[in-house]
């Protein structure tokens, strides 16, 4: 992002969800329209081996009028920089100021193992990818508003790159303490859009059981483990899907007020936008009841 680029008017709260991938496309469009009607400002969708996120965003944006569509994240190894640049410009031209493309280097098992690429020097790969995006040609009708990118950034060097070369950062699997550090690293200008897992469940045993299903996935990835270590967790906290303390730090479980308070902590720590991920109680479930119950108090939040 250049100094002359207007800041993206992203609302304080959106939803991060993989659930729209596990329902038919028509149902996903219906849910996106409902999320917009509930007042959520954005929907973030992932990329692993499901729907192509750019195609998926196009479907969701076509079913809504104001909702921002964001990728959290699009894997830079899944398509070359020219393809990403063209897709981003296509969506931005069709849906001005409603598209935010989160880019990330992903993880070695998903890059080398799944896709057969060389995962050597991911920071260098991201820097070169952004260089290639800037050089990419585009001969179609151009968007009238800026194209918007953020990086999936956790550690200082990637945060620095995010702040210098894109609209900001989308940290995932983090705490409000990390948000405060990320804001200090980025400075006041770039966007900071952390993800926060939440769960409306007041029984501690049940909440931690569901929460541990979420944390165990990411504790298998060195990138996340290394970042969690910097937040003061011991090696014993990382075993068996995470200690209770780790689960409690990364998953805001409890009643509505507890969830809202955690999201507020991120905003107070310097987040511009929090991508709230309501954890489904069943595998491949859709947490639409939680989305509805949380909508009014979450969408009432404002940045400081």
SULMO-V480284 format. One record per helix or strand. SS is the DSSP state (~ for helix, > for strand). FROM is the first residue (numbers start at 1). LEN is the number of residues. If there is no record, write none. Layout:
# SULMO-V480284
((SS;FROM;LEN) (SS;FROM;LEN))
This chain:
# SULMO-V480284
((>;13;4) (~;19;3) (~;25;14) (>;42;4) (~;53;10) (>;68;8) (~;81;14) (>;99;6) (~;108;8) (~;122;14) (>;149;3) (~;156;10) (>;168;2) (~;176;11) (>;191;2) (>;195;6) (~;204;15) (~;222;8) (~;235;7) (~;244;7) (>;251;4) (~;256;13) (>;274;5) (~;288;12))
